């Protein structure tokens, strides 16, 4: 049978559907990758009007207070002095489920913060886990499809779910976290938040460092077992939403302590792990965090639709002193988040009160569009440069240059075996025996619904991560352990061939 060739929407053959075009192996992603842009733009418009991901959420207002001097790292004005407070809005969410899904579902949790700074809005758009399933945005639409519903049955499909993950070994770290008890926080107040991505902080001298954010809950990290989560789904599918609202209403204001991990460019160059790979953590023993500030939530929204449903966050909303990194997933998200807001809320979504840069009024030459509800720039010029004394660029807002080298191409990730190291360390060295029992039981319960060939392939990945880990899964699924071990010792390409349909 003649092999069918993948094409773009306009019939152009696709040469690589797994790796984005980047400047050199480490990136950043190139905007000339039209296949990536077409794929993300189409994906952003697949659901109307519900969010494609993070559909169900809860939000609240509060403030961030600086508690340590970080001016040697960043010139961001809102971080410029100890004791300075900045208003903010936070939205917590589940990721894969629809708007009517239960708060206690096994799912990552979104952790998005909008800082209303004097230099414009700064959005930190993270999750409750420090890593993610994939590291290239080309895979993102496909990954989310597998977490949603089968296009034929409109049902959740274990074959889709595990087929993709077993073909994407880089997911093993996040899978291990997700199927542990940590996969179901007891409430939004009792979970941590992470930037996951690496960002660049730079100071007044133009010196820069690489950073990651860790918002550690002051309420204590608390989770549910699968049985407890199942009971909660039946008892109160909105329990976390209710808990956040009622705790603030009753004056029990939740708070988080911000810790930062920081690496200089020289340290990053010699670091064991790829700091731009979102499937990896920076071990605290190697990069000890420092405490930077505290976030407190103290006010509920007055109208859910206006303030929570219409809230729009994007990792592209940065301020002077904070910049992006070459992280491929971050580069893709910076395009996709803004693009999906344009689709969902309209081209002037920045004028919706919850999204407005209230401490730094918008001054530019973008005009008109649907739902333009301000004066639209009045009678002033709608172009730049002009000679009428209107707002112009400020050179002090420029970022320090970042050296880039390499060929523009679709680079695959080379260090495949290191995908298993951190997940194995998590299983062996961090989890208790009860944690391991719960983890493997949760996986077996979900993976048992997939085809045997997919079970074998995924069990081999667990075995490659840790022998005991894979053995427990194989025994729980009544798989041939010798076959699982044989598959684990193959490279990924041969493993896929051996378990093809």
C-alpha positions in Angstrom: 0.0 0.0 0.0 1.4 3.4 -1.0 2.3 5.5 2.0 0.2 8.7 2.3 2.1 12.0 2.5 1.2 14.6 5.1 0.6 18.1 3.8 -0.2 21.6 5.0 -3.7 23.0 4.6 -2.8 24.1 1.2 -1.2 20.8 0.0 2.5 21.4 0.6 4.2 18.2 1.7 5.3 18.3 5.4 8.9 17.1 5.9 8.9 16.9 9.8 5.9 17.0 12.1 7.7 16.6 15.4 10.4 19.3 15.4 10.0 23.0 15.0 12.5 25.0 12.9 15.0 26.6 15.2 18.1 28.7 15.0 20.6 26.0 15.9 19.8 22.9 18.1 18.9 25.0 21.2 16.6 27.5 19.4 14.9 29.8 19.6 12.0 28.9 17.2 11.8 30.6 13.9 8.7 32.5 12.8 9.4 31.3 9.2 8.2 27.8 10.2 4.8 28.2 8.5 3.8 24.6 9.2 4.1 25.3 13.0 2.2 28.6 12.8 -0.5 27.0 10.7 -0.8 24.1 13.0 -1.0 26.2 16.2 -3.3 28.8 14.7 -5.8 26.2 13.5 -5.6 24.4 16.9 -6.3 27.7 18.7 -9.6 28.0 16.8 -10.9 24.5 17.2 -13.3 25.3 20.1 -15.8 28.2 20.3 -15.9 29.9 22.7 -14.6 27.7 25.5 -10.9 27.7 26.1 -9.2 24.8 24.2 -7.3 24.0 27.4 -7.7 25.3 31.0 -11.4 25.6 30.3 -12.6 25.4 33.9 -11.1 27.7 36.4 -11.4 29.9 39.5 -9.8 33.3 40.1 -9.1 35.9 42.7 -7.3 39.3 43.2 -4.5 40.0 45.5 -1.0 41.4 45.7 2.7 40.5 45.5 5.2 41.8 48.0 9.0 41.8 47.4 10.9 40.5 50.4 14.4 40.3 49.1 16.7 42.6 47.0 17.0 41.2 43.5 18.1 44.3 41.7 21.4 42.7 40.8 19.4 40.2 38.7 16.6 42.3 37.2 15.6 45.9 36.5 11.9 45.0 36.6 10.3 48.0 38.4 7.8 45.9 40.4 10.8 44.0 41.9 12.9 47.1 42.5 12.7 47.4 46.3 12.0 45.3 49.4 8.4 45.9 50.6 7.0 47.0 47.3 3.5 45.7 46.5 2.0 45.1 43.1 -1.7 44.3 42.5 -2.4 41.0 40.7 -5.1 38.6 39.5 -4.7 34.8 39.6 -6.6 32.1 37.7 -6.3 28.5 38.7 -7.6 25.8 36.4 -7.7 22.2 35.3 -6.1 21.7 32.0 -7.6 18.9 29.9 -11.2 18.8 31.0 -14.1 20.8 29.7 -15.8 23.7 31.5 -18.2 21.3 33.3 -15.5 18.8 34.4 -14.9 18.1 38.1 -12.2 20.0 40.0 -10.9 16.7 41.4 -10.1 15.1 38.1 -6.6 13.7 37.6 -5.2 16.5 35.5 -2.4 19.2 35.7 -3.6 22.5 37.2 -3.0 25.8 35.6 -1.4 28.5 37.8 -1.6 31.9 35.9 -0.7 35.3 37.5 -1.2 38.7 36.0 0.9 41.4 37.7 -0.5 44.9 37.1 3.0 46.7 37.1 3.8 50.3 36.3 5.6 49.1 33.1 2.6 47.1 31.8 1.1 43.8 32.6 3.4 40.9 33.4 1.9 37.4 33.1 3.5 34.3 34.7 1.6 31.4 33.0 2.6 28.2 34.7 1.2 24.9 36.2 1.3 23.1 39.5 4.0 20.8 38.2 7.6 21.9 37.4 7.7 20.0 34.1 5.5 19.2 31.1 4.8 16.2 28.8 6.5 17.5 25.6 9.3 20.0 24.7 8.4 21.0 21.2 5.3 23.1 20.3 4.8 21.1 17.1 3.5 18.3 19.2 1.2 20.3 21.3 -2.1 20.2 19.3 -1.7 16.4 18.9 -1.0 15.9 22.6 -4.1 17.8 23.6 -6.2 16.0 21.1 -5.2 12.7 22.8 -6.3 14.1 26.2 -9.7 15.1 24.9 -12.4 13.0 23.3 -12.3 10.4 20.5 -13.6 12.0 17.3 -15.8 9.0 16.5 -17.2 8.1 20.0 -16.9 11.5 21.7 -15.6 9.5 24.7 -12.3 9.7 26.6 -10.1 7.1 25.0 -7.2 5.3 26.8 -5.8 4.1 23.4 -5.4 7.7 22.3 -4.0 8.8 25.6 -1.4 6.1 26.0 -0.6 5.6 22.3 0.7 9.1 22.1 2.5 9.0 25.4 4.2 5.7 24.7 5.4 7.2 21.4 6.7 10.2 23.2 9.1 9.0 25.9 10.0 12.6 27.0 6.6 12.5 28.7 7.6 10.0 31.4 8.6 12.6 34.0 5.3 14.4 33.9 3.3 11.1 33.6 5.0 9.9 36.8 4.0 13.1 38.6 0.5 13.2 37.2 -0.4 9.7 38.2 1.1 10.0 41.7 -1.2 11.5 44.4 0.3 14.9 43.4 -1.8 14.6 40.3 -4.9 15.6 42.4 -4.3 18.6 44.7 -6.9 18.7 47.5 -7.7 22.4 46.6 -6.2 25.2 44.6 -4.9 26.8 47.9 -2.9 23.7 48.7 -0.8 23.4 45.6 2.4 25.0 44.4 2.8 26.9 41.1 5.8 26.8 38.8 6.9 28.8 35.8 8.1 25.4 34.3 9.9 27.4 31.6 13.2 29.1 32.0 13.1 32.9 31.7 15.7 35.6 31.4 16.2 38.2 34.0 18.5 41.2 33.2 19.6 44.2 35.1 20.4 47.8 34.4 23.9 46.9 33.2 22.5 44.5 30.6 23.8 41.5 32.5 21.4 38.5 32.4 20.8 35.3 34.3 18.4 32.4 33.7 15.6 31.8 36.2 12.7 29.5 37.2 9.8 30.5 39.5 8.5 28.3 42.3 5.4 29.6 44.2 5.3 27.5 47.3 1.9 27.3 49.1 2.0 28.6 52.6 -1.1 26.4 53.4 1.0 23.3 53.0 0.9 21.0 49.9 -2.0 18.6 50.3 -3.2 16.0 47.8 -5.9 13.3 47.4 -5.7 9.6 46.7 -7.5 8.3 43.6 -10.3 7.0 45.9 -10.6 10.3 47.7 -10.7 12.2 44.4 -13.3 9.9 42.9 -15.5 10.4 46.0 -15.1 14.2 45.7 -16.0 14.2 42.0 -19.3 12.6 43.0 -19.9 14.7 46.1 -18.9 18.1 44.9 -17.5 18.6 41.4 -16.8 22.2 42.1 -15.1 21.7 45.5 -11.9 23.6 44.7 -13.7 26.6 43.1 -16.0 26.7 46.2 -13.1 26.4 48.6 -11.1 29.3 47.1 -14.1 31.6 47.1 -15.3 30.8 50.6 -11.8 31.0 52.1 -11.3 34.5 50.8 -14.9 35.5 51.7 -14.2 34.4 55.3 -11.0 36.3 55.5 -8.7 33.3 55.3 -6.5 34.7 52.6 -4.3 32.1 50.9 -0.7 33.0 50.3 2.4 31.6 48.4 6.1 32.2 48.9 8.0 32.9 45.7 11.3 31.1 45.4 13.7 31.5 42.5 16.3 29.3 41.0 19.0 31.3 39.3 21.9 30.3 36.9 24.4 32.6 35.3 25.1 32.0 31.6 28.4 30.4 32.5 26.8 28.1 35.0 24.1 27.2 32.5 26.6 26.3 29.9 28.2 23.7 32.2 25.0 22.5 33.7 24.2 18.8 33.5 20.6 19.3 32.3 19.3 21.3 29.3 17.9 24.3 31.1 15.6 25.0 28.1 14.0 21.6 28.2 10.6 21.8 29.9 10.6 18.1 30.7 13.5 18.6 33.1 13.8 20.2 36.5 16.8 21.9 38.0 17.5 19.7 41.1 17.5 21.9 44.2 20.7 20.2 45.4 22.4 21.6 42.4 20.6 25.0 42.2 19.3 26.0 45.7 16.3 28.4 45.5 16.3 31.8 47.1 13.2 33.4 48.6 12.1 36.6 46.7 8.6 37.5 47.8 5.1 36.6 48.8 1.8 36.5 47.0 -1.5 36.9 48.9 -5.1 36.6 47.5 -7.6 38.7 49.4 -10.5 39.7 47.1 -13.0 37.6 45.1 -14.3 38.7 41.7 -17.7 40.3 41.6 -18.7 38.7 38.3 -17.3 35.4 37.2 -17.8 35.9 33.5 -16.4 39.4 33.3 -13.3 38.7 35.5 -12.5 35.0 35.4 -13.9 33.7 32.1 -12.6 36.7 30.2 -9.2 36.9 31.9 -6.5 36.3 29.3 -2.9 35.4 30.1 0.1 35.0 27.8 3.7 34.3 28.5 4.5 36.9 25.9 3.4 39.7 28.3 6.8 40.6 29.7 8.2 43.8 31.2 11.6 45.4 31.0 14.0 43.3 33.1 12.3 40.0 32.2 12.7 38.2 28.9 12.0 34.9 27.2 14.4 32.0 26.7 15.1 29.8 23.7 12.8 27.1 25.3 10.9 25.8 22.2 7.6 25.3 24.1 7.8 28.8 25.5 8.4 30.2 22.1 5.4 28.4 20.7 3.2 29.4 23.7 4.2 33.1 23.2 2.5 33.0 19.8 -0.4 30.6 20.6 -1.7 32.2 23.8 -2.1 35.6 22.3 -3.5 34.2 19.1 -6.2 32.1 20.9 -7.3 35.2 22.9 -7.7 37.1 19.6 -10.0 34.3 18.5 -11.9 33.7 21.8 -12.2 37.3 23.0 -11.5 39.5 20.0 -8.7 41.8 18.8 -9.2 44.3 21.6 -9.3 41.9 24.5 -6.7 44.1 26.2 -9.5 46.6 26.9 -11.5 44.1 29.0 -11.1 45.5 32.6 -9.4 42.4 34.0 -6.9 42.4 31.2 -6.2 46.1 31.1 -2.7 47.4 31.9 -4.3 49.6 34.6 -1.0 51.0 35.9 0.5 51.6 32.4 -2.1 52.9 29.9 -1.8 51.6 26.4 0.0 53.9 24.0 0.5 52.7 20.5 -0.8 53.0 17.0 -3.1 49.9 16.8 -6.5 51.1 15.9 -10.1 50.0 15.4 -11.3 46.4 15.3 -14.3 44.7 16.9 -15.4 45.9 20.3 -13.1 49.0 20.5 -14.7 50.6 23.5 -12.3 53.4 24.3 -11.7 56.6 22.2 -9.7 54.5 19.7 -6.8 56.9 19.9 -8.9 60.0 19.3 -7.8 62.2 16.5 -4.1 61.6 16.9 -1.9 60.0 14.2 -2.3 56.2 13.7 1.3 55.7 12.4 4.9 55.9 13.5 7.2 57.6 12.9 5.4 60.9 13.0 6.4 64.5 13.9 3.5 65.4 16.2 5.2 64.6 19.5 3.2 61.5 20.3 4.5 58.3 22.0 7.7 56.8 20.5 10.0 53.8 21.3 12.1 53.9 24.5 15.6 52.4 23.9 16.0 51.6 27.6 13.3 48.9 27.2 15.5 46.9 24.8 16.8 43.5 26.1 20.5 42.7 26.2 21.4 40.6 23.1 21.5 36.9 23.2 24.1 35.1 21.1 22.5 32.6 18.7 24.3 30.1 16.4 23.6 27.1 14.2 21.7 26.2 11.1 18.1 27.0 10.6 16.5 23.6 10.4 14.0 21.2 12.2 16.3 19.9 14.9 15.4 16.8 16.8 16.4 16.4 20.4 19.6 14.3 20.7 20.0 13.2 24.3 17.1 10.7 24.4 18.2 8.5 27.3 18.3 11.4 29.8 14.5 11.6 29.5 14.4 8.6 31.9 16.9 9.8 34.6 14.9 12.4 36.5 11.7 10.3 36.4 13.6 7.4 37.8 15.2 9.5 40.5 11.7 10.8 41.4 10.4 7.2 41.7 13.4 5.8 43.6 14.6 8.6 45.8 11.7 11.0 46.4 8.6 8.8 46.6 7.8 6.7 49.7 6.7 3.1 49.3 3.1 4.1 49.7 3.6 6.8 47.0 4.9 4.1 44.6 2.0 1.8 45.5 -0.5 4.5 44.7 1.3 5.6 41.6 1.5 2.2 40.0 -2.1 1.4 41.0 -3.4 4.6 39.4 -1.5 3.9 36.2 -2.6 0.3 36.0 -6.2 1.4 36.4 -6.0 3.8 33.5 -3.6 2.0 31.2 -5.7 -1.2 31.5 -8.2 0.3 29.1 -5.7 0.5 26.2 -4.7 -2.2 23.7 -2.2 -4.8 24.8 0.4 -3.6 22.3 0.2 -0.1 23.7 0.4 -1.4 27.2 3.6 -3.3 26.4 5.2 -0.2 24.8 4.3 2.0 27.7 5.3 -0.6 30.3 8.7 -0.8 28.6 9.1 2.9 29.1 8.3 2.6 32.8 10.8 -0.4 33.0 13.5 1.7 31.3 12.9 4.5 33.8 13.2 2.1 36.7 13.1 -1.7 36.7 10.9 -2.0 39.8 8.5 0.7 38.3 8.1 -1.2 35.1 7.8 -4.6 36.8 5.0 -3.5 39.0 3.1 -2.1 36.0 3.7 -5.2 33.9 2.5 -7.5 36.7 -0.5 -5.4 37.3 -1.5 -5.6 33.7 -0.6 -9.3 33.4 1.9 -8.6 30.7 4.8 -10.9 29.8 7.7 -9.4 31.8 10.3 -10.8 29.5 8.7 -9.0 26.5 8.5 -5.8 28.5 12.2 -6.1 29.4 13.1 -6.9 25.8 11.2 -3.8 24.5 12.9 -1.6 27.2 16.3 -2.6 25.9 15.4 -1.5 22.3 15.8 2.0 21.0 12.6 3.9 20.6 12.3 3.3 16.8 12.6 -0.5 17.2 10.2 -0.4 20.1 7.6 1.3 18.0 8.1 -1.2 15.1 7.8 -4.1 17.5 4.4 -2.8 18.9 2.9 -1.5 15.7 -0.7 -2.5 14.8 
